[in-house]
Amino acid sequence: MRRLEGQGLIELAHGRSATVVPLSAEDITGIYGLRRMIEPELAARSVPGHGEADLRLLRSHIDDFENTDSEVVWQAHQDFHLRLVRPAASAWDLRTLDQLWAAAERYTRLVYDFAEIARTERTRRERIHSTILDAVQSGDAHATRQAVDDHLRHNEEEMVERIEGLDPHRRDVGAQDSA
């Protein structure tokens, strides 16, 4: 229970009860703000450390986005991001990222329900990750940094938009503002 609390997923009360922390645009902005400080730089610094075997594995993770099993797709996405940064990541980097990835997971699963992915969305995801891989393969650390940052920024924006769309009070306020 303490681990879940540490990941920001539940709040523990003094009477040993636990409540699930509600989804929050502020939380996802904080999580992705930290990810954007860490991941693009690690990906850029990892560029020279990726050998042919790494590049093949990165490509295979993208290819797995075609799988019909949503858990295979989810794991392929996680594995892509881990393999992307691993050559330059310290043990502390990986522990920190693991916490951020765990905290972001419930948000990403909400927004990117892999069980219901349309062909256009699969193609978009493959293109984004292929752009990142192309930058790595070309040895361009700057382009890699930018592609990862663009990817994370886009995901953050989509999640914030989806979370705000789930809040009925926020919709009411927006309707009143436009009146």
N, C-alpha and C positions, 0 to 999 in steps of 0.2 A: 504494500500500500504506500509505503514511503517512497518507493521508486516511482510509482505512478504520480504521486504528489510532486516529486522532484522534476518530473517531466512536464508538469503543468496540466496534467489530464484530469486530476481530481483535487478536491479540497477536503482535508480531514478536519472534522470537528472534534472538540474535546471529548465528547461522548462516544468516540470511536465510530461515528457515522461518517460516510463519505458521500460527496456529491460530485457529479461530473461537471467539470468546468465548461461553461457554455462557449460556443464558438465566438470568436471575437476578431473583428478586422484589425484592432490594435495589436492583438497577439500575433497575427500572421504578418503584419507589417514589421513587428519587432523580430520575429523569427527570420523572415526573409532579408531584413536589413543586415542581420548578422551573417546569414549565408552569403549575401552579396559582398560582404567585406572579406570573407574567407575563401570561398570556392573559386571565383574567377582568378584570384591571384595564385592559388595552389595549382589550378589547371594550367595557367600560363607557365609557372615554374616547372611543371611536370613535362612540358612539351619535349625537351631534349631527352628525357628519361624513358620515353615510350619506344620500345622496340617493336619489331614486326609482330611478335606474338601478342603484345598488348593491343596493337592496332587491329589485329584479327579478332581478338576478344571484344573490343569495343564495337566493331562491326557486327559481330554475332549478337550482341545485346540489342542493337538496333533492329536486326533481322527478327529477333524474338518479339518485337512489337506486333508482328503479324499473327502471333499465336492466338487461338480462340480461348485459351484458359487465362482469365483475368489475373490470376495470381502469378502465372509465368510472366506476363507482361509487366506487372508491378515489380517483380523481382529483377527483371531485366533492366528496368529503369533505374532501380536502386543500384544494381551492379555497375551500370554504365557510369553513374556519377562517382561511385567509389573508385573504380578503376581509373577514371579520368584524373583524379587528384592524387592517387596513391604514390606515384614516384617521388613527389616532393613533400608529401604529408608526413609530419612527425606523429608519434603515438598520441600526443596531446591534440594535434589537429584532428586526428581521426576520432578521438573520444568526444571532442567538442562537436564535430560534424554529426556524429552518431546521435548525440542529444538533440541537435537541431533537426535532423532528419526524422527522429522519433516524434518530436513535438509537431512537426509539419505534416506528419502522415495522415492524421484524421482530416486535416483540411484538404490535402491533395486527393485523398480518396473520395471526399465529398464532391470536389469540383471535377476530378478526372475519374469518373466511375468507369473503370476499365471493362466492366461487363457490358457496357452499352456504348461502345465506341463506334461511331460512324466511320465509313471509309475516308471521308474528307478529314476527320480528326486524326485518324491513324497516319494518313499521308502528311499532315501538318507536323505531327510529332516526329515522324521519321526524318522529315526535312530539317527540322530544328536540330536534332541530334546529329544528323549527317553534316550539317554546317559546322558544328563543333568539331566533329571528327575530321572533316576536311582541313580545318585550320590546324589541328594537331598534326595531321599527316604532312602538311606543307611546311611544318616547322615554324609557323608564325605564332609566337607567344602572344603578341598584341591582339591578333584576330581571335585567338582562342579565348583570351580574357574577355574580349568584347562579346563574343558569341555566348559564352556562359552567362555573363551579366545580363544580356538581352533576354536569354531564356528564363532566368530567375525573375527578372523584373516583370516579364509578361505573365508568368505564373502567379506572382504576387498580385498583380492587378486583377487577374481573372478571379482569384480567390476572394479578394476584398469585395469585388463586385457581386459575387455569388452570395457571400455572407451578408452583405448589406441588403440583398434582395430577399433574404430569408427573414429579416426582421420586420414584422408587420407594423410596428410603431414607426420605424424609419420610413416605410412607404407612406404611412399616413402623414407624417411630417412633410415629406416631399410633395404630396398631393396638396397639402395646405399651402405650402410655399408657392406653388404654381397657380393657386387660385387668386 
